[in-house]
Amino acid sequence: MRAYIALEVRRTLRDPGFLVFGAGGPVLMYLLFTNIGADNSSAAMEWKVSAMVGMAAYGALGAAVSTGTGIAEDKSQGWLRQLRVTPMSPRRVVAGRALSASVTVLPTLLAVLAAGGLVNGVRLAPGQWVALVVLLWAGALPFTLLGIGNGYRLSAQTTGAVSMGSLMLLAVIGGLWFPIDAFPAWLRSVAAYTPANRFADLGWSATAGHAPGVVTITVLLGWLAVFGSYAVLSYRRSARTA
């Protein structure tokens, strides 16, 4: 399984376009959102910190979900048939792909946080920066499993469209672009239980200097179970029809 994970990591990181555009988009959006008409007030700095977390979460979410496109392409090229002859179980295949995909989340995540610290002047304690990276990196796992499930279940073309649609829907409803305080009351209630909102809350908790709440952890674990089951079932279905 270690060899499988190492292989998938090398294949992904050999694509410079993924690294450049995957990280560049969220960084550009973050800098635009926080510097157009900005001032040096404390409220403006609070917005820069909050938006940094939201856009880092958005970039990590996008990198995680986009894993499905590569899986769908591999499936169309017969890579899945090669995996079927290995002794790895569906759960181990999915776990291995999820672990390898988690590496691709880091460049985007680190790029946005670097923009916050170096360009926007965000200042946090060293421990807060470390907690922010670790929590957002680990918290992206449910979205990686969602992307894997899409890749094994759908065609390459359909996976790209579904992944993009999922990314936009989760980001907007989850409050990654705009604070959910501006939402209608009914939509705020929905947003509070979406995986993207609770994912970003991991980071907001770190910047506020306290541990994530019980509700945040519980909601994310629930979505982890849902998306993980979806990924395993999709792999089994794809293996039967490949």
C-alpha positions in Angstrom: 0.0 0.0 0.0 2.9 2.4 0.7 4.2 1.9 -2.8 0.7 2.6 -4.2 0.5 5.9 -2.2 4.0 6.9 -3.3 3.1 6.3 -6.9 -0.1 8.4 -6.8 1.8 11.2 -5.1 4.5 11.3 -7.8 1.9 11.2 -10.6 0.0 14.2 -9.1 3.0 16.3 -8.3 4.4 15.8 -11.8 1.6 18.0 -13.1 2.8 21.6 -12.8 -0.5 23.0 -14.1 -2.3 21.6 -11.2 0.1 23.1 -8.7 0.2 26.6 -10.4 -3.5 27.0 -11.2 -4.8 25.1 -8.2 -3.0 27.4 -5.8 -3.0 30.6 -7.9 -6.8 30.9 -8.2 -7.6 31.0 -4.4 -4.6 33.3 -3.7 -5.8 35.8 -6.4 -9.3 35.7 -5.1 -8.2 36.2 -1.5 -6.1 39.2 -2.4 -8.8 40.8 -4.5 -11.5 40.2 -1.9 -9.4 41.7 0.9 -7.6 44.6 -0.8 -10.2 46.3 -3.0 -11.3 49.4 -1.0 -9.6 48.0 2.2 -8.3 50.2 5.0 -6.0 49.6 8.0 -8.8 49.5 10.6 -9.1 46.6 13.1 -12.3 45.5 11.3 -10.4 45.3 8.0 -7.7 43.1 9.6 -10.3 40.9 11.1 -11.8 40.4 7.7 -8.4 39.6 6.2 -7.9 36.9 8.8 -11.4 35.5 8.4 -11.2 35.6 4.6 -7.7 34.0 4.7 -9.2 31.0 6.5 -12.2 30.8 4.2 -10.2 31.0 1.0 -7.6 28.6 2.3 -10.5 26.2 3.0 -12.0 26.9 -0.5 -8.6 26.1 -2.1 -8.1 23.0 -0.1 -11.7 21.9 -0.8 -11.1 22.4 -4.6 -7.9 20.4 -4.6 -9.5 17.6 -2.6 -12.6 17.3 -4.8 -10.6 17.6 -8.1 -9.0 14.2 -7.2 -12.0 12.6 -8.8 -11.2 13.9 -12.3 -7.8 12.1 -12.3 -9.5 8.9 -11.0 -12.1 9.0 -13.7 -9.4 9.4 -16.3 -7.4 6.5 -14.9 -10.5 4.4 -14.9 -11.1 5.1 -18.6 -7.5 4.1 -19.4 -7.8 0.7 -17.6 -5.9 1.5 -14.4 -8.7 0.2 -12.3 -8.4 -3.2 -13.9 -4.7 -3.2 -12.8 -5.8 -2.5 -9.2 -8.2 -5.3 -9.2 -5.4 -7.9 -9.6 -3.7 -6.6 -6.5 -4.5 -8.0 -3.1 -5.7 -4.6 -1.8 -9.3 -4.5 -0.6 -11.6 -1.7 -1.8 -11.2 0.1 1.6 -7.4 0.0 1.3 -7.5 1.3 -2.3 -9.8 4.2 -1.3 -7.7 4.9 1.8 -4.5 4.9 -0.2 -5.9 7.2 -2.8 -7.2 9.5 -0.1 -3.9 9.7 1.7 -2.0 10.4 -1.5 -4.5 13.0 -2.5 -4.1 14.8 0.8 -0.6 15.8 -0.3 -2.1 17.8 -3.1 -4.1 19.9 -0.7 -1.0 21.3 1.0 0.3 23.6 -1.8 -2.9 25.5 -2.1 -3.4 25.7 1.6 0.1 27.0 2.2 -0.1 29.5 -0.6 -3.2 31.2 0.7 -1.8 31.3 4.2 1.5 32.7 3.0 -0.4 35.5 1.1 -2.2 36.3 4.3 1.0 36.6 6.3 3.3 38.1 3.8 1.0 40.3 1.7 -1.9 41.2 4.0 0.1 41.4 7.2 -1.9 38.7 9.1 -0.1 38.0 12.4 -0.7 34.9 14.5 1.2 33.1 17.1 3.5 30.3 15.8 1.3 27.7 17.5 -1.8 29.2 15.8 -0.2 28.9 12.3 0.7 25.3 13.0 -2.7 24.5 14.3 -4.3 26.2 11.3 -2.3 24.2 8.8 -2.8 20.9 10.6 -6.6 21.3 11.1 -7.3 22.4 7.6 -5.1 19.7 6.1 -6.8 17.0 8.1 -10.2 18.5 7.7 -10.1 18.3 3.9 -10.3 14.5 4.1 -14.1 14.2 3.7 -13.9 16.3 0.5 -11.2 14.1 -0.9 -13.4 11.1 -0.3 -16.3 12.9 -2.1 -14.0 13.5 -5.1 -12.9 9.8 -5.1 -16.5 8.6 -5.0 -17.4 10.8 -8.0 -14.3 9.6 -9.9 -15.1 6.0 -9.5 -18.8 6.4 -10.2 -18.9 8.9 -13.1 -17.2 9.4 -16.4 -14.2 11.7 -16.7 -16.3 14.5 -18.3 -19.2 14.2 -15.9 -16.8 14.0 -12.9 -15.3 17.4 -13.8 -18.7 19.1 -14.0 -20.0 17.5 -10.9 -16.8 18.3 -8.9 -17.0 22.0 -10.0 -20.7 22.2 -9.2 -20.1 20.6 -5.8 -17.2 22.9 -5.0 -19.2 26.1 -5.8 -22.3 24.9 -3.9 -20.4 23.9 -0.8 -18.3 27.0 -0.8 -21.2 29.4 -1.2 -23.6 27.8 1.2 -20.7 27.0 3.7 -19.8 30.7 3.9 -16.3 30.4 2.5 -16.7 33.4 0.4 -19.1 35.5 2.4 -20.0 35.4 6.1 -23.1 33.3 6.8 -24.3 36.1 9.1 -25.5 37.8 5.9 -27.6 34.8 5.0 -31.4 34.6 5.7 -32.1 32.8 9.0 -33.2 29.6 7.4 -30.1 29.4 5.2 -27.9 30.1 8.2 -29.4 27.1 9.9 -28.6 24.9 6.9 -25.1 26.3 6.5 -24.2 25.5 10.0 -24.4 21.8 9.2 -22.7 21.8 5.9 -19.3 20.2 5.7 -17.6 23.3 4.2 -18.8 25.6 7.0 -17.6 23.3 9.7 -14.4 22.7 7.8 -13.6 26.4 7.8 -14.6 26.6 11.4 -11.6 24.4 12.2 -9.5 27.3 10.9 -11.5 30.1 12.5 -11.2 28.3 15.8 -7.4 28.2 15.4 -7.1 31.9 14.6 -9.4 32.7 17.6 -7.0 30.8 19.8 -9.3 27.9 21.0 -10.1 24.3 20.1 -12.8 23.4 17.6 -16.2 22.9 19.1 -17.9 19.6 19.7 -20.6 20.3 17.1 -17.9 21.1 14.5 -16.1 17.8 15.1 -19.3 15.8 15.2 -20.6 17.2 11.9 -17.3 16.7 10.1 -17.1 13.1 11.4 -20.6 12.5 10.1 -19.8 13.8 6.7 -16.5 11.8 6.7 -18.5 8.6 7.3 -21.0 9.6 4.5 -18.4 10.5 1.9 -16.2 7.5 2.9 -19.0 5.1 2.4 -19.8 6.7 -0.9 -16.2 6.3 -2.1 -16.0 2.6 -1.1 -19.3 1.8 -2.7 -18.4 3.7 -5.9 -15.1 1.8 -6.1 -16.9 -1.6 -5.7 -19.5 -0.7 -8.3 -16.8 0.5 -10.7 -14.7 -2.6 -10.2 -17.6 -4.8 -11.1 -18.3 -3.0 -14.3 -14.7 -2.2 -15.4 
